[in-house]
Amino acid sequence: MSAVATAERPVSDLAARRARDARRRQLTVQGLRVLTAVVWLGSWELTTRLGWVDKFFFSQPSEIALRLWTWISEGTALGPLWYQVYVTMEETVLGFAVGSILGIAFGVTLGGNRLLSDVFSPYIKAANSIPRVVLGALFAISLGLDIRSKVATAAILVFFVVFFNAFQGVREVDRNLIANARILGADNRRLTTEIIIPSALSWIMASLHTSFGLALVGAVVGELFGATAGVGELIYSAEHLFDAAGVFAGILLLAAVALVAESLITALENRLIKWRPQVVVETKFG
């Protein structure tokens, strides 16, 4: 056997062992997730059936599942369930897109220009300190109760998270890399598109994971101020009828939408940042 073949065998064995460890860990994580859900839901169901927890206020998993099935098969008081989800998703996606685009644009611009950042810094901090619920009420008054107020509320929640991450990501770009690019003749446009934005992309993508959930919150808050359709209005109607199962069913719908969106954003991140090295050292949250 040649020396090359002898050297390659330990490498291939190590790769195979790492693949087995990764599969084993993935199965363990999935199993623990299922176990956590079973224990949590089982405890909830058991305590409500035994009367330890008042199901009038907290409902129970079986009633929530039944309410969801009724909504799916027979529709809701506001119309078909798919339409309620569609309305909320339309508001969420539009607010997420508007807030993300504006946040990236302003973050990159102010992050790369110290004079502008110094001038606008107090105004941005002051605007960020305003409670979002107040802004939601303001948008409802100024823009009306149609989709515009919901999109504006969602966009304002997204904007600041994306802005601060894009701003910090630009500030963290290697200055030597920028200096070398300028020496090689890169103008401001190429510097921004080929160095600054790609370098800050990890920061921006990290903010998008949080931002979609905030956009969903903004859309629902906007619906609570006044709407004729949407998951937020569905929850609002259930709450006025003291229907705890309906409230929890609406919350479960929002959680499912958020999880689907998170998986899509993760797929987009993996596609855009292929150059990012794989994490070798596992963290507390894996």
N, C-alpha and C positions, 0 to 999 in steps of 0.2 A: 504493500500500500504506500502510495506516495505521501510526501510530507504535506502537500497541499490538501489532499483528501483527509489526512489526519487532523489538520487544523480546522477544516470546514465542519467536521462532525460536531465538535463542541459548540460551534456557533449555531448550527441548525438545531441541536438539542436544546440550547438555551432559548432560541426563538420558539420552539414548540412548547417548552415549559412555560414561557411567559404567556403564550396563547391560551394554554390550559388554565393557568392562574386567572387570566382575564375572564374567561368563560365562567370559571367557578365563582369568581367574585360577582359577576353579573347575575348569575342564578341566585346567589346568596342575597344580593340586594333586592331582586324582584320578590324572592320568597319573604323577606322581612317586611317589604312594603305590603304584600298581601296579608301577612299575619297582623300587621299593625291595623289595617283597615278592618279585618275580621274582629279583632279584639275590641276596637273602638266602637264599631257599629253594633256588635253583639252586646257590649256593656250598655250601650245607649238603649237598645231594644229591651234588654232584661230589666233595667232599672225603671223604665217607664211602665212596663207590664206589671212589675211588683208594686208600683205606686210610690217608689222612692223619689222619683222625679215626676213632676206634674206635666203630663203630655199636652195639656191645654196650652202651655207656654212653650214647650220644647218639642212637641210632636214626637214621632218615633220613626225610625227608618222604614218600617213596613208601610206606614201611612204616606210617607214622602214618596216612596217608590210607586205606590198606588196612584198618588196625585199626578206624578209624572206620566204614568201610563195613560191616565184619563186625558191629560192634556194632549198626548201624542195621538191617541186613538179617536178622541171626540172633540178635541180643540179646547180652547180656553174661552173665558167670558169675553175676551177682547178679539177673538178670532183664532185662526189656526196657529199652532205653536211655532211652526217654521217661520211664519211671518213676523212674530214677535222677536224671534232670534235674528232674523234678517234685518229688521229695523235697528236693533241695538248694534249689530255687527257693522252695518253701514255707517252709523254715527261713530263707532269706535275706530274703524279703519280710516275714515276720512280725518278724524281728529288726530289719530296716530301719525298719519302721513304729513299733515300740515304742521303739527308740532315738531316732528322729527326733522323735516326739511328746514324749518325756520331755526330750530335749535342748532343744527349742524352749520348752517350758513352763518349765523351770528357767532357761534362758538369759534369757528375757524377764523372768521374775520377779526374778532376782538382778541383771540388768542395770539394771532400773528402781528397785532399792532398794539404796542404798549400804550401809545397815546390815547387811542380810542378806548382801550380797556380802562385806563385811569379816569377818563371823562365819564363813561357810562356806568362804571362800577357801582356808585351809590344808588343810581336809579334801578339797576337790576336787583341789587340786594333789597331795596325797598319794595319792589314789585313782588319779589319772591316771598317776602314776609306776609303778604296779604293772604288771609285764609281763602282757600279755593272755593269753599261753599259760598262765600260772599261774592266772588267773581261769577259763580254759577247763577246766583240771583240777579246780578247785574246784567249778565248776558240774556237771561230770560226776559228782563224788562226791556232791554234795548234792541234785542234781535227777535223777540217774539218766542212763541212756544213751538216753532217748527224745528227742522233739523239743524238750522244754523246755530242756535243757542247750544245745542248738545255737542256739536262739532267744536265750537269755540271753547266750551268747558273742558272737553277732552284734550284739545290741542294745548291749552294753557298748562294743564298738568304735565303733559309730555315735554313741553318746551324747555322748562327749567332743568329737568333731569338730563336731557340730551345736551342742552347748552353747556352746563357745567362740566360734563364729561368731555365734550368736544373741545372746550376751552382748555381744560387741563391736559388733554391728550396732545394738543398743539404745543403747549408750553413744555411738554416732556420730550419733544422731538430733539434728537441729537444735534446740537448747534454746529458741531464739526462737520456733520453730514450736509447741513444747509450751506455752510461756508464753502465746502468743496464743490457743491453743485453750482454755486454762484461763480466760483473760479472757472468752472468748465463752461460757463456761459448760459446757465439756466435763467430764464426770465421768471417773473413773479407767477405767471400762469402755470408754467411747467413745474415750478417749485411747489406750488400748492397742490396740483393734481397728481404729481409723480412722487413727491416726497412727504409733504406735510400730512395730507389726508390719509395715504396708506399707513403712515407711521402712527397716526391717531386712530386708526380704524378699530383697534382692539378696545380702546376706551369707548368709542361710539357704539360698537356692537354690544358691549357690556351694558350700556345705558338702555339699549332697545329692549333687552330682556325685561327690565323693570317697567319701562315706559308703556308697553302694551297693556299691562295690568292697570296702570294708572289711566290710560285712555278709556279702558272699560269702566273704571270707576267714574270717570268724568261723564261718560255717556249716560250711565245709570243715574248719577246725581242730577244731570240735566233733565232726565225723564221724571224724576221725583218732583221737580219744580212744576211740571205740567207736560202731559203728553197724551196721545190717544192710543199709542201702541208701543211695544217694546218690553223687554224683560223687566226693566226698572218699573214701568207702569204696572206690570203683572204683580211684582212684589208689593208695590204700593197698594194695589187693590186688595190683595190678600191680607195685608196688614190691617186695613180698615175693616175687614170682615173678621178679624181675630183668627185668621186661618194660618196657624203656625206651619202646617204642612205645606201650604202654598208658598209661604215665605222661604222655607228651607229648600223647596223644590226649585224656586227661582235662583237661589244662591248656588245650588248644585249645577244648574245650567251655566251660570256665569263661570264657575270654577272649571267646568268641562271646556268651555270656549277658551279660557285663559291657558289651559294645558295644551290644547291643540295649537294655539298661536305660539306658545313657547317652543314647541317642537319644530314648527316651521321656521321660527327665527334662528333656532340652533342649527337647522339644516342650512339656512342662508349664511350663517356665520362660518360654518365649516367649509362652505364653498368659496366664500370671499377671502378667508384667511387660511388658505392651504399651507402657507409658508410657516405658520405658527408651529413651534415644536410641541410634541406631545408631552404632557405633564408626567414626569417620572415619579416624583415624590408625592404620595397621596396625602391629601389634606384631611382635615376633620370632616368635611362635608363631601369628600371624594369627588 
